Every structure is written in C-alpha cells, then in structure tokens.
C-alpha cells in the first residue's frame, strides 16, 4: 500500500540586480540556436528560505525549506509544511496537519548526484547519500546544457521505513523512477519569484522527461553553483477531473460537512500527479563586507549598517515583507517568521524616534469581509510578537488590515497571489 504523503510546496538587493547580466549557455548538441540567459545568484547559505506553494480551491498551501547550516562538508535543511489531512484512514482526517523534517546534503552529492529525492516524510532518513533535495546537482545541470540530455532519477512513493543500506531490502534506492532528462532549447525561460521581497524573473533551464508513461517537466535555476528547482510537474495531467457524481457530492458537503468538503474537494479540475512551484526566496548572507575594526569611522556608513527593511523605510517610507509566515487561514505566526520579526525589532531599536504602521494584505481567495478581518488579525499578530518578544513600545506601532483591496499582482496565479499576501510597514 502506498503511503499518502504531503504535497511538496520550496529580497533581492539593489546590489544583486546589476550582477544579473548576460552569460551564454554551452553550445547545444542539437540543431537549435544557443540560449542567452541572465545570470542569477542565489547563495546556498545558512538562512536561505525557499517557499513553495500548491493551489487548492480553499486556498494556497505553503511549505518552507530553510538552510539551517552550511559548511565544506554538508548543508543542513529543515522542511516545514501545513496542509489538510486527506487520508480517510487517519484520525486527523479533515484537520490541519504539520510536517517537520530535517535533511542533510553532502557537498559531494550537490556536485555530482543525479537522484533528486524530492519528497519529504516525517520518518525518512535525514541523510540519503547520492541524492539532492532542493534542486539538482551541478553535474546534472552542466551535462544537460552541454550534451542536451542526462540520466535523471526521482523518488517514487514508498511504504514502511526503508533505510539507506543497499544490502538491506527494501531501501530508499529501490524506490526510484529513472528517465532521460532532455533540455528544451527552443527559447529562453524565466520563472517569476519573489526574491528578498522583490518580484524577479529568475533565469531557468527547462527540461522534460518521461518516467514510464508519467510525463514531467522541470525548471532549474540556471546557476551551476546552486541549481535550485523552481518548478516541476510530474505526471502531467495524470489526475482526471472529478466526475458529475463527485461534483454533486462536494456541493452537498459544503453545507453539511464543510471540513470533509475541504479535505476531499480541493481539486475541482484535472491536474498533475505531483507539482511544485517556488513562490518566494529570501536570504540574509549576501551583505556588504564589514569595515575592519581599526578602519571604522566614528559613524559607519548607512550601507554597512542598514538592513533592506531599514533602507526601504529610510528611502521610501515603506517596506513590503514577504517572509513573515502565517498558518493556513490563520493569524498564527509560523516559527520561520522569526528572522524578519527580529530584523524589524532591530530597526526600531536603532531608530527610537520611528513609529510604524503594520498593514496586513491578503489574496482574493474567500470573501471580502473575511479577508479584511484576517488581514487585520495578522497585522495585530505581528505587533503582538514585536511587543512580547522584543519589548517594542506598543505606542510606536499601529495596525490595519486591507484584505484584498490593494493587490500588487494578479490573483489568477500562484505567484501573483503570493505577492498579494504580505505585511507592509509604513513609517509614520
């Protein structure tokens, strides 16, 4: 029996934009013109957060992958997701479930592995040698660009708790789908992502594969140092749309059993067996080098001291923040929000005369009145956290909720809705 598993969901500074200039790809092995892409730099460092989302009728579910530590030998990643339990056999059916997983990647696998272990289970081994987790390896991307194709492996669903010893069966390596990954050289490809609070079209390499009849496509960040997976679809259009009887049952359950309706009726159309869409990326490690102690002036330059939030508030009076995270359909702050909350508190500490309005914004899923209330509660939760944890004077903060009334982007796409869900700081 196959295990039911959670769906996979994974601020660019002004200094980064000039660096995203052109670089030519390797000459193609097929008869097609080479593609010229801008170069992206997303550092694989402690603090890097990758937010992925999946769309359902009752809202977008997000998971967060955070790089907890990185050294010359390995990279340590935490994964956290929240989604509705849809397994009839589970006692938690229809309830919100949380999944937290720790994974470790060896540097040698980030360089050479062709096994993309894209799944996250609570009971899976933390270290799966010869695999990658948040993207592919440098070797796969290089070979794909140079030769046009490369052997590629992805994780299949499995039951039990298989280990990593190849001599003991079953093991995690028994549950792989293998196919040739083939590059698409027909056009330059970009994927829109919110990077450090700014919408950026990240340059990507698109490749397709056929895993024993399951057609798939992958979009990898075109960065051999960190080829993150920005998007994938596995089993494209393999899920049939609900039939007439199921549609009628879902309509009935919406009134009689709303919790069951949410769990069973999220898929209103056909779709893919498995999908991933990165909607946000944030990191805090690519900062200007500090001035040596002996050379520091009495008042260090603002460029050395200021955080992106501080710079935005000082220059424009506003700062949009996308890495404050809330539980689904809730005002409960997720623990991954801590770095941004601390950054806001530090800014307020450095500028004791500043007063801020904390404004909440949502996407257009659900009704207008509901979204206004939810956004107001989320703004109030940010204020409460700043007061309780960082002892910010409550008189320096005011809150408001604007719901879906001030969108930054379309509400039709995952990326657009992610850009509309935000916290905005306004200097008073």
Secondary structure, 3 states (H helix, E strand, C coil): CCCCCCCCCCCCCHHHHCCCCEEECCCCCCCCCCCEEECCCCCCCCCCEEEEEEEECCEEEEEEEEEEEECCCEEEEEEEEEEECCCCCCCCCCCEEEEEEEEEEEHHHHHHCCEECCCCCCCCCCECCCEECCECCHHHHHHHHHHCEEEEEEECCCCCCCECCCCCCCEHHHCEEEEEEEECCCCCEEEEEEECCEEEEEEEEEEEEEECCEEEEEEEECCCCCCEEEEEEECCCCECCCCHHHHHHHHHHHHHCHHHHHHHCCCCCCECCEEEEEEEEECCCCCCCCCCHHHCCCCCCHHHHCCHHHHHHHHHCEEEECCCCECCCCCCECHHHHHHHHHHHHHHHHCCCCCEEEEEECCCCCCHHHHHHHHHHHHHHHHHHHHHHHCCCHHHEEEEECCCCCCCCCCCCHHHHHHHCEEEEEEC
